[in-house]
């Protein structure tokens, strides 16, 4: 069992920055992928960025020039640096962790943290 604890969300003005953190607890060995998803009202949950155990990253086109994902494997923590935030970035952001095991591996989700971009 893996529990994900997120922090760093909040209210920010357009053009501002936030850094989200997600730390994994419990059975954290052999985590392969750590990712951030977001879900805005009326929209499906979508991938924002992900990073694997070789530090290879994928960032959604809509945020590629503004967001960056990183991880500290020793701390079992993934970060999402968000710069030049726009109102369209307002959403609940969810941490996601994947690790091998069973059939097709295991997947865990954080509780979500609200990011609101508004004047």
C-alpha positions as CSV (number, residue, x, y, z in Angstrom):
1,X,0.0,0.0,0.0
2,X,1.2,3.5,-0.9
3,X,-0.2,6.7,0.4
4,X,0.5,10.0,-1.4
5,X,0.5,13.3,0.5
6,X,0.3,16.4,-1.6
7,X,1.1,20.0,-0.8
8,X,1.6,23.4,-2.4
9,X,-1.7,24.2,-3.9
10,X,-3.6,27.4,-3.2
11,X,-4.7,30.7,-4.7
12,X,-2.4,32.6,-7.0
13,X,-2.7,35.6,-9.3
14,X,-2.3,35.2,-13.1
15,X,1.4,35.2,-14.0
16,X,2.3,33.8,-10.6
17,X,4.0,30.6,-9.7
18,X,3.4,27.6,-7.5
19,X,5.3,24.4,-6.7
20,X,3.4,21.3,-5.9
21,X,4.9,18.5,-3.9
22,X,3.8,14.9,-3.5
23,X,5.5,12.5,-1.1
24,X,4.9,8.8,-1.2
25,X,4.7,6.7,2.0
26,X,4.4,3.0,2.8
27,X,5.5,0.5,0.2
28,X,7.5,2.9,-1.8
29,X,10.1,0.5,-3.2
30,X,10.5,0.2,-7.0
31,X,8.3,3.2,-8.0
32,X,8.7,3.6,-11.7
33,X,6.5,6.5,-12.7
34,X,5.4,9.6,-10.8
35,X,2.9,12.0,-12.4
36,X,0.6,14.9,-12.0
37,X,-2.9,15.0,-13.4
38,X,-5.5,17.7,-13.2
39,X,-9.3,17.9,-13.5
40,X,-11.2,21.1,-14.1
41,X,-14.9,21.4,-13.6
42,X,-16.8,19.9,-16.5
43,X,-13.6,18.3,-17.9
44,X,-12.0,14.9,-17.8
45,X,-8.9,14.3,-15.7
46,X,-5.9,14.8,-17.9
47,X,-2.2,14.2,-17.7
48,X,-0.1,17.2,-16.9
49,X,3.3,15.7,-16.7
50,X,5.1,12.5,-15.7
51,X,8.5,11.4,-14.9
52,X,10.0,7.8,-14.8
53,X,12.8,6.2,-12.8
54,X,15.3,7.3,-15.4
55,X,14.2,10.9,-15.2
56,X,12.6,10.9,-18.6
57,X,9.7,13.4,-18.6
58,X,6.6,14.0,-20.6
59,X,4.7,17.3,-20.3
60,X,1.4,18.1,-21.8
61,X,1.5,20.5,-24.7
62,X,-0.8,23.0,-23.1
63,X,1.7,23.6,-20.2
64,X,5.0,22.5,-21.8
65,X,6.5,26.0,-21.8
66,X,5.4,26.8,-18.3
67,X,5.5,23.7,-16.1
68,X,8.3,21.3,-15.2
69,X,8.2,18.1,-13.3
70,X,11.1,16.6,-11.2
71,X,11.6,14.0,-8.6
72,X,13.8,13.1,-5.7
73,X,13.7,9.4,-5.6
74,X,15.6,9.2,-2.3
75,X,12.8,11.2,-0.7
76,X,10.0,9.5,-2.7
77,X,8.8,12.9,-3.8
78,X,7.7,14.4,-7.1
79,X,7.4,18.1,-7.8
80,X,5.5,20.2,-10.3
81,X,6.9,23.7,-10.8
82,X,4.2,25.8,-12.3
83,X,5.2,29.2,-13.7
84,X,3.2,32.0,-15.5
85,X,0.0,30.5,-14.3
86,X,-3.2,31.3,-16.1
87,X,-6.9,31.1,-15.1
88,X,-7.2,28.1,-17.4
89,X,-4.8,26.2,-15.1
90,X,-7.4,26.3,-12.3
91,X,-8.2,22.6,-11.4
92,X,-7.7,20.0,-8.8
93,X,-4.3,18.5,-9.2
94,X,-3.7,14.9,-8.4
95,X,-0.5,13.0,-7.8
96,X,-0.2,9.6,-9.4
97,X,2.4,6.8,-8.7
98,X,3.0,3.6,-10.6
99,X,5.1,0.6,-9.7
100,X,5.5,-2.9,-11.0
101,X,3.8,-5.9,-9.4
102,X,0.8,-8.1,-9.9
103,X,-0.8,-8.0,-13.3
104,X,0.1,-4.8,-15.1
105,X,1.5,-3.1,-12.0
106,X,0.0,-1.0,-9.3
107,X,-1.3,2.6,-9.4
108,X,-2.0,5.0,-6.6
109,X,-3.6,8.4,-6.4
110,X,-3.3,11.3,-4.1
111,X,-6.3,13.1,-2.6
112,X,-5.9,16.1,-4.9
113,X,-5.0,19.7,-4.2
114,X,-6.8,22.7,-5.4
115,X,-5.0,25.2,-7.6
116,X,-6.9,28.4,-8.3
117,X,-5.6,31.1,-10.6
118,X,-7.6,34.3,-10.2
119,X,-7.2,38.1,-9.7
